[in-house]
Amino acid sequence: MIRGLRTLSIRTRLLAVIGAVTLLAITTFGAIALVSERDAARDALGSEQAALATLVANRSAAALLFGDPSLAQENLDALSGIAHVQAACLYDNEGRLFTGYTTADVTACPQTRSAAGVVPGGSLVVEVPVELDEIVGSLSLRSSLGPVEARLREQAETWAAAGAVGAVLALVLAALLERLISGPIRRVSAVVESIDTSNAQGRRAPVEGDDEVSHLAEAFNRMLDRLDEQTRGLKLQAEYNEVLFKRSPLPVIVVDPRANCMVDCNEAAVAIYGWGNRDATLNTNATDVSTPLQYDGTPSENAIVPYTVAALAGQA
C-alpha cells in the first residue's frame, strides 16, 4: 500500500491520507460511542425494570404468602400495558412457579427459577425478592431489548450521517490545504520544466513564505544565478576566442606539449603555413612549421624545449 502511495501525486496522497484519517477517527469514535450508549441504555433499562419488578413484587407479596394465584395474576396482567415487558414470573420461596404473565410471542414461564441477565433472543431478565417481613418468593421480569436496539440504530444512522458530512468537510478542507501545500511545489516544478524546454536566462522560482518549499525555491534560484554567471562567462570566452583567435590576422596555433602536436589553429595559420586546410595543418607539429635553425643558430627542436618545460610547469 505504501509503495502504491509513492506513485501518486502529492495532491492525491494528501487527500487520501486526510480522508483515511478522518474516516478512521469518525468510525472509531462512533463505535466507541455506540458501545457506550448500548451499555448505558441496558443499564438504564435494567434499573427501570428492577424498580418495576420491585413494585409488582411488593403488590404480590400477600397473594404469594396466602396462596392466592388469582390476585397475583391480576397484578402481573397489569404489566400488559408496558410494551417492552415480555414476561413476569412469580416463584415461591422454594423456586417453583406460582403464576406468570407472558406475551403471545414468548414461551410460558419456566417451572423453576432461571438466571437473570441478558438471555438469548434479545431480552433482559431481572429478578427481585418478594418480601413481606421476610422473603416469601421472587419475581422474574423479562423485557425486550428492542427499544434499546432501535435507539442504537437511530444513533448509528445519526453517526453515519454526521460521519458523511464530516468526511465531505474534511475533503473540502484537504483540498484547501492542498493548494497551500502542493501549490508552491507545482509552481516551482513549472519553472523547472520551462527551463528544461527553453532558455533559463532570467527565470526564477517564486518564493512564497518561509517554509521548506520556499527554502527549496531560494536554493534553486541561487543555482540558476550561478548558471547564469557561468553562461555569461562562457559567452565571453566564446567571443574572446572568436575575436582574438579565429579572426586574428596573425597565425595562432595551440600545441599539446606532451604529445608535441597541434590541437587547434586559426585560418591565418593555415594560410601562412601552406598546408592547404585546417585538418592538414593539425597533423603537423611545431618543428614542421619552423626553420631547421633559429636566428641564433640553435636547432628549432632544441629551442622549443625550454618553452615546453615552462608550459608543463604552468609558467608559460
Salt bridges, closest charged atoms under 4 A:
GLU37 OE2 - ARG151 NH2 2.80
ASP39 OD1 - ARG38 NH2 3.27
GLU48 OE2 - HIS84 NE2 3.43
ASP92 OD2 - ARG96 NH2 3.39
GLU94 OE1 - ARG96 NH1 2.10
GLU127 OE2 - ARG113 NE 3.18
GLU178 OE1 - ARG11 NE 3.51
GLU178 OE2 - ARG186 NH1 2.55
GLU208 OE2 - ARG187 NE 2.70
ASP210 OD1 - HIS215 NE2 2.92
ASP225 OD1 - ARG204 NH2 2.67
ASP228 OD2 - ARG204 NH2 2.64
GLU242 OE2 - ARG247 NE 3.06
ASP264 OD1 - ARG278 NH2 2.48
